[in-house]
Amino acid sequence: MDRFHFRTQILIGGEPLSRLLAGFRRVFIVTDQFLRESGRVGYITGRLTAPGAEYQIFSEVKPDPDVDTVTAGVGQILAFAPDAVVALGGGSPIDAAKAIVYFARRQGGMEKCAFIAIPTTSGTGSEVSRFAVITDKQKGVKYPLVDDSLLPDYAVLDAELTRSVPPKVTADTGMDVLTHAVEAYVSKETGDFSEALAEKAVKLVDRYLLAAYQNPDDLEARQGMHHASCMAGAAFSNSGLGLCHGMAHALGGQAHIAHGRANAILLPYVMTFNAGCDNTLTKTAGRYAELASLIGMGATSTRQSALNLIHMVRRLNRSMGIPASIRDAGISREQFEEMLPVLSEAALADRCTASNPKLVTREEIAAIYRQAFLKTTRPVRTE
């Protein structure tokens, strides 16, 4: 990696946001229906203190935002002509807002509009990444958008907003953070700055994820996971991701498994493949061993250290009730066999797969999917 880009200003807590929003008169809020109906948008609207300040709420965002949602948002934002856009929610509202702002700016008139992202879950790191994932529901495919202009101008990290997140969502999004950090660390495009952020994110996840899952009111753990999510997001925004995300995008699009959960299920199998634990160790095994040592799981051999990190992922999944296999997630063998060719092709073509540390073929991807379906790390013969 020959550059590291980070333009988003990080604001910790609500007070810096109040000072920021006081300077805007027309604010376009992108969120989902639940956050609107629950009154959580008051976190934003209550801070609009400029004389004559107006706002418009676009709350049509659903999980895995699609092309139609983005198109509708672009039409509304251009008609409202805001001087600031605020995305409030998890990865879906923030990704939708990114795409809406991106395409609206391409049509002109939005160049001076500030873009603020306020995550309410600790998972995607979308508030500091140049990625956005949009779904084509007709084709059952998720398309990652990658562009520096997708980066928000400001990100607000306030653990209070995550206090009411259900444990299941805390688990899924937390494992998404871990996947971001691990893949950014071993990506073939990584560098010193991404590595440093990924290392810290892994340490924070190891310290705080189970605590946040077991005690939703533990604000120290919540804030720690918020920081881990942001750091991992900044890391992968610069280094790229890897095969696990490529496969998770495909699996989510076809099987409708939540993105973080898909990553959590697939990560141990992809790590085993990347490390060569079943045959000949790769350099990536050494990288996993480094991360294992950081969290006190290093061993006398590289193989065992890498395996310890993989076992740590499995233990976290088990402790938080995340399925150990695609089959355990509710996908029948018939469904799996029918979608496997599409899954393998889509994962191979996914932009995230391109930065995986180990080259992979369509047949190898199919074999990893089969391992993840059958809950085995032994090689599975493909047809």
C-alpha positions as CSV (number, residue, x, y, z in Angstrom):
1,M,0.0,0.0,0.0
2,D,1.5,3.3,-1.1
3,R,-0.9,5.7,0.6
4,F,-3.2,5.9,3.6
5,H,-6.3,8.2,3.3
6,F,-8.3,9.3,6.3
7,R,-10.4,12.5,5.8
8,T,-13.3,11.9,8.2
9,Q,-13.2,13.9,11.5
10,I,-14.2,11.7,14.5
11,L,-16.4,13.3,17.1
12,I,-16.8,11.4,20.4
13,G,-20.2,11.9,22.0
14,G,-23.2,14.2,21.6
15,E,-21.7,17.6,22.6
16,P,-19.4,18.0,19.6
17,L,-22.3,17.1,17.4
18,S,-24.5,19.8,18.9
19,R,-21.8,22.4,18.1
20,L,-21.5,21.0,14.5
21,L,-25.2,20.9,13.8
22,A,-25.8,24.4,15.1
23,G,-24.3,25.7,11.8
24,F,-26.7,24.1,9.4
25,R,-30.2,25.3,8.3
26,R,-31.3,22.5,6.0
27,V,-30.6,18.9,7.1
28,F,-31.6,15.8,5.2
29,I,-31.7,12.7,7.5
30,V,-31.3,9.2,6.2
31,T,-32.4,6.5,8.6
32,D,-34.8,3.5,8.9
33,Q,-38.4,3.3,9.9
34,F,-37.7,1.9,13.3
35,L,-35.4,4.8,14.3
36,R,-37.9,7.3,13.0
37,E,-40.9,5.8,14.8
38,S,-39.0,5.3,18.0
39,G,-38.1,8.9,18.1
40,R,-34.4,8.3,18.0
41,V,-34.1,10.9,15.2
42,G,-34.6,13.4,18.0
43,Y,-30.9,12.9,18.7
44,I,-30.4,14.9,15.5
45,T,-33.4,17.2,15.3
46,G,-33.1,18.3,18.9
47,R,-29.7,19.7,18.1
48,L,-30.8,21.9,15.1
49,T,-30.7,25.2,16.8
50,A,-30.0,27.6,13.9
51,P,-32.8,30.1,13.3
52,G,-35.3,28.8,10.8
53,A,-33.6,25.4,10.6
54,E,-35.5,22.8,8.6
55,Y,-35.1,19.0,8.2
56,Q,-36.5,16.2,6.0
57,I,-36.4,12.6,7.0
58,F,-35.9,9.8,4.5
59,S,-36.7,6.6,6.4
60,E,-37.3,4.1,3.6
61,V,-34.0,2.3,4.2
62,K,-34.4,-1.4,4.9
63,P,-31.7,-4.0,5.6
64,D,-29.4,-4.5,2.6
65,P,-30.4,-1.3,0.9
66,D,-31.2,-1.7,-2.8
67,V,-31.0,0.2,-6.0
68,D,-34.6,1.4,-5.8
69,T,-34.1,2.8,-2.3
70,V,-31.1,4.8,-3.5
71,T,-32.9,6.1,-6.5
72,A,-35.8,7.3,-4.4
73,G,-33.4,9.0,-1.9
74,V,-31.5,10.8,-4.7
75,G,-34.8,12.3,-6.0
76,Q,-35.8,13.5,-2.5
77,I,-32.4,14.9,-1.6
78,L,-32.0,16.9,-4.8
79,A,-35.5,18.3,-4.3
80,F,-34.8,19.3,-0.7
81,A,-31.3,20.8,-1.5
82,P,-29.8,20.4,2.0
83,D,-26.6,22.0,3.4
84,A,-26.0,18.8,5.5
85,V,-26.9,15.1,5.2
86,V,-26.9,13.0,8.4
87,A,-27.0,9.2,8.2
88,L,-28.3,7.7,11.4
89,G,-28.4,3.9,12.0
90,G,-26.4,0.8,11.3
91,G,-24.6,-0.1,8.2
92,S,-27.7,-0.1,6.0
93,P,-28.7,3.5,6.5
94,I,-25.1,4.7,6.3
95,D,-24.4,2.8,3.2
96,A,-27.7,4.0,1.6
97,A,-26.8,7.6,2.6
98,K,-23.4,7.2,1.0
99,A,-24.8,6.0,-2.3
100,I,-27.5,8.7,-2.2
101,V,-25.0,11.4,-1.7
102,Y,-22.6,9.9,-4.2
103,F,-25.1,9.8,-7.0
104,A,-26.7,13.2,-6.1
105,R,-23.3,14.9,-6.3
106,R,-22.8,13.4,-9.7
107,Q,-25.9,15.2,-10.8
108,G,-24.6,18.5,-9.5
109,G,-25.5,21.0,-6.8
110,M,-24.4,19.0,-3.8
111,E,-20.7,19.8,-3.7
112,K,-20.8,22.0,-0.6
113,C,-23.2,19.8,1.4
114,A,-21.6,18.3,4.5
115,F,-22.0,14.6,5.2
116,I,-22.3,13.3,8.8
117,A,-22.5,9.6,9.7
118,I,-23.8,8.5,13.1
119,P,-23.6,4.7,13.7
120,T,-26.1,3.1,16.1
121,T,-24.4,-0.3,15.9
122,S,-20.8,-1.2,16.3
123,G,-20.1,-3.3,13.2
124,T,-19.7,-2.0,9.7
125,G,-17.2,0.8,10.2
126,S,-19.1,2.4,7.3
127,E,-18.8,5.8,9.0
128,V,-15.1,5.9,8.0
129,S,-14.9,3.7,5.0
130,R,-14.9,4.4,1.3
131,F,-17.1,1.4,0.7
132,A,-20.9,1.0,0.4
133,V,-22.8,-2.1,-0.4
134,I,-26.0,-1.9,-2.5
135,T,-28.2,-4.9,-3.4
136,D,-29.8,-5.7,-6.7
137,K,-32.7,-7.7,-5.4
138,Q,-33.8,-8.9,-8.8
139,K,-30.4,-10.5,-9.4
140,G,-29.8,-11.4,-5.7
141,V,-26.3,-9.8,-5.9
142,K,-24.6,-7.3,-3.6
143,Y,-22.5,-4.6,-5.3
144,P,-19.7,-2.9,-3.3
145,L,-19.2,0.7,-4.3
146,V,-15.6,1.8,-3.6
147,D,-14.7,5.5,-4.0
148,D,-12.9,8.1,-1.8
149,S,-15.9,10.4,-2.3
150,L,-18.1,8.0,-0.3
151,L,-16.2,9.0,2.9
152,P,-18.3,11.1,5.3
153,D,-16.9,14.4,6.4
154,Y,-17.7,13.7,10.1
155,A,-18.4,10.5,12.1
156,V,-20.0,10.6,15.6
157,L,-19.2,7.8,18.0
158,D,-21.6,7.8,21.0
159,A,-22.1,4.6,22.9
160,E,-25.4,5.8,24.3
161,L,-26.9,5.1,20.8
162,T,-26.0,1.5,21.0
163,R,-27.3,0.7,24.5
164,S,-30.7,-0.6,23.2
165,V,-29.1,-2.8,20.4
166,P,-30.3,-6.4,21.0
167,P,-27.7,-9.0,21.9
168,K,-28.1,-10.9,18.6
169,V,-27.3,-7.7,16.6
170,T,-24.4,-7.0,19.0
171,A,-23.0,-10.4,18.2
172,D,-23.4,-10.2,14.5
173,T,-22.0,-6.7,14.2
174,G,-19.2,-7.4,16.6
175,M,-18.1,-10.4,14.5
176,D,-18.2,-8.1,11.5
177,V,-15.8,-5.8,13.2
178,L,-13.4,-8.8,13.9
179,T,-13.7,-9.9,10.3
180,H,-12.8,-6.4,9.1
181,A,-9.8,-6.2,11.3
182,V,-8.5,-9.7,10.5
183,E,-8.9,-9.3,6.8
184,A,-7.4,-5.8,6.7
185,Y,-4.4,-7.1,8.6
186,V,-3.6,-9.9,6.2
187,S,-4.8,-8.2,3.0
188,K,-2.2,-8.1,0.2
189,E,-2.8,-4.3,0.1
190,T,-2.1,-3.7,3.8
191,G,0.5,-1.4,5.2
192,D,1.8,-0.1,8.5
193,F,-1.1,2.3,9.3
194,S,-3.8,-0.2,8.4
195,E,-2.0,-2.9,10.4
196,A,-1.8,-0.7,13.5
197,L,-5.5,0.1,13.4
198,A,-6.4,-3.5,12.7
199,E,-4.2,-4.7,15.6
200,K,-5.9,-2.3,18.1
201,A,-9.4,-3.3,16.8
202,V,-8.6,-7.0,17.4
203,K,-7.5,-6.2,20.9
204,L,-10.6,-4.2,21.6
205,V,-12.9,-6.9,20.3
206,D,-11.1,-9.5,22.4
207,R,-11.6,-7.3,25.5
208,Y,-15.1,-5.9,24.9
209,L,-17.3,-7.9,22.6
210,L,-18.5,-10.6,25.0
211,A,-19.0,-8.0,27.7
212,A,-21.2,-5.8,25.4
213,Y,-23.1,-8.9,24.4
214,Q,-23.7,-10.2,27.9
215,N,-24.4,-6.8,29.5
216,P,-26.0,-4.3,27.0
217,D,-25.8,-1.5,29.6
218,D,-22.0,-1.7,29.9
219,L,-21.2,1.6,28.3
220,E,-17.4,1.1,28.6
221,A,-17.7,-2.1,26.5
222,R,-20.1,-0.4,24.1
223,Q,-17.8,2.5,23.5
224,G,-14.8,0.1,23.2
225,M,-16.7,-1.8,20.4
226,H,-17.7,1.5,18.8
227,H,-14.0,2.5,18.6
228,A,-13.0,-1.0,17.4
229,S,-15.6,-0.7,14.6
230,C,-14.3,2.7,13.5
231,M,-10.7,1.6,13.6
232,A,-11.3,-1.6,11.6
233,G,-13.4,0.4,9.1
234,A,-10.5,2.9,8.6
235,A,-8.1,-0.1,8.2
236,F,-10.1,-1.9,5.6
237,S,-11.0,1.3,3.8
238,N,-7.4,1.6,2.9
239,S,-6.2,-2.0,2.7
240,G,-9.2,-3.7,1.3
241,L,-10.8,-6.9,2.7
242,G,-10.6,-10.5,1.5
243,L,-12.3,-13.7,0.5
244,C,-14.5,-13.9,3.6
245,H,-16.3,-10.7,2.7
246,G,-16.5,-11.7,-1.0
247,M,-18.2,-15.0,0.1
248,A,-20.4,-13.3,2.7
249,H,-21.7,-10.8,0.2
250,A,-22.7,-13.6,-2.1
251,L,-24.2,-15.7,0.7
252,G,-26.1,-12.8,2.1
253,G,-27.5,-11.9,-1.3
254,Q,-28.7,-15.5,-2.0
255,A,-29.6,-16.9,1.4
256,H,-30.6,-13.6,3.1
257,I,-28.3,-14.2,6.1
258,A,-27.4,-11.0,7.9
259,H,-24.0,-9.7,6.7
260,G,-22.2,-9.9,10.0
261,R,-23.6,-13.4,10.7
262,A,-22.5,-14.6,7.3
263,N,-19.0,-13.3,8.0
264,A,-18.9,-14.9,11.4
265,I,-19.9,-18.3,10.0
266,L,-17.4,-18.2,7.1
267,L,-14.4,-16.6,8.8
268,P,-12.9,-19.8,10.5
269,Y,-13.1,-21.7,7.2
270,V,-11.6,-18.9,5.1
271,M,-8.8,-18.4,7.7
272,T,-8.0,-22.1,7.6
273,F,-7.8,-21.9,3.8
274,N,-5.6,-18.8,3.9
275,A,-3.3,-20.2,6.5
276,G,-2.9,-23.5,4.8
277,C,-3.6,-25.3,8.1
278,D,-4.8,-28.4,6.2
279,N,-1.7,-28.9,4.1
280,T,1.2,-26.4,3.7
281,L,1.4,-23.4,5.9
282,T,1.4,-20.0,4.1
283,K,2.9,-16.6,5.1
284,T,-0.7,-15.7,6.2
285,A,-0.5,-18.3,8.9
286,G,2.4,-16.2,10.4
287,R,0.2,-13.1,10.2
288,Y,-2.6,-14.9,12.1
289,A,0.0,-16.0,14.6
290,E,1.0,-12.4,15.2
291,L,-2.6,-11.5,16.0
292,A,-2.9,-14.5,18.3
293,S,0.2,-13.3,20.2
294,L,-1.3,-9.8,20.6
295,I,-4.2,-11.2,22.6
296,G,-2.2,-13.7,24.6
297,M,-3.0,-16.7,22.4
298,G,0.4,-17.3,20.9
299,A,2.0,-20.8,21.0
300,T,5.4,-22.3,20.4
301,S,4.6,-23.0,16.7
302,T,3.2,-20.8,13.9
303,R,0.6,-23.5,13.1
304,Q,-0.7,-23.7,16.6
305,S,-0.8,-19.9,17.1
306,A,-2.8,-19.5,13.8
307,L,-5.1,-22.3,14.9
308,N,-5.6,-20.6,18.3
309,L,-6.8,-17.5,16.6
310,I,-9.2,-19.6,14.5
311,H,-10.4,-21.4,17.6
312,M,-11.0,-18.0,19.3
313,V,-13.3,-17.0,16.4
314,R,-15.2,-20.2,16.9
315,R,-15.5,-19.7,20.6
316,L,-16.9,-16.2,20.2
317,N,-19.5,-17.5,17.8
318,R,-20.4,-20.3,20.1
319,S,-20.6,-18.1,23.2
320,M,-23.0,-15.7,21.4
321,G,-25.2,-18.3,19.7
322,I,-24.0,-17.7,16.2
323,P,-24.4,-20.8,14.0
324,A,-21.3,-22.9,13.3
325,S,-22.4,-23.7,9.7
326,I,-24.5,-22.5,6.8
327,R,-26.8,-25.5,7.5
328,D,-27.2,-24.5,11.1
329,A,-28.3,-21.0,9.9
330,G,-31.4,-22.7,8.4
331,I,-30.3,-23.4,4.8
332,S,-31.3,-26.8,3.6
333,R,-29.0,-29.0,1.5
334,E,-31.3,-28.6,-1.5
335,Q,-31.2,-24.8,-1.2
336,F,-27.5,-24.9,-0.8
337,E,-26.7,-27.1,-3.8
338,E,-29.0,-25.0,-6.0
339,M,-27.3,-21.7,-5.0
340,L,-23.7,-23.0,-4.8
341,P,-22.7,-22.3,-8.5
342,V,-24.1,-18.7,-8.2
343,L,-22.4,-18.2,-4.8
344,S,-19.0,-19.4,-6.1
345,E,-19.2,-17.2,-9.2
346,A,-20.3,-14.1,-7.3
347,A,-17.7,-14.5,-4.6
348,L,-14.9,-14.9,-7.2
349,A,-16.0,-11.7,-8.9
350,D,-16.5,-9.7,-5.7
351,R,-14.1,-6.8,-5.4
352,C,-13.2,-7.8,-1.8
353,T,-11.8,-11.2,-3.0
354,A,-9.2,-9.4,-5.1
355,S,-7.2,-8.3,-2.1
356,N,-7.3,-11.7,-0.4
357,P,-3.7,-12.7,0.6
358,K,-4.0,-16.1,-1.2
359,L,-5.2,-16.6,-4.8
360,V,-8.3,-18.6,-5.0
361,T,-10.2,-20.4,-7.8
362,R,-13.9,-20.9,-8.3
363,E,-13.5,-24.5,-7.3
364,E,-11.7,-23.7,-4.1
365,I,-14.4,-21.2,-3.2
366,A,-17.0,-23.9,-3.8
367,A,-15.0,-26.3,-1.5
368,I,-14.9,-23.7,1.3
369,Y,-18.6,-23.1,1.0
370,R,-19.1,-26.9,1.3
371,Q,-16.9,-27.0,4.4
372,A,-18.9,-24.2,5.9
373,F,-22.1,-26.0,5.1
374,L,-21.0,-29.4,6.5
375,K,-19.2,-27.9,9.5
376,T,-15.9,-29.5,8.7
377,T,-12.4,-28.1,8.0
378,R,-11.4,-31.2,6.1
379,P,-11.2,-30.7,2.3
380,V,-14.4,-31.5,0.6
381,R,-14.4,-32.9,-3.0
382,T,-16.2,-30.7,-5.5
383,E,-18.3,-32.0,-8.3
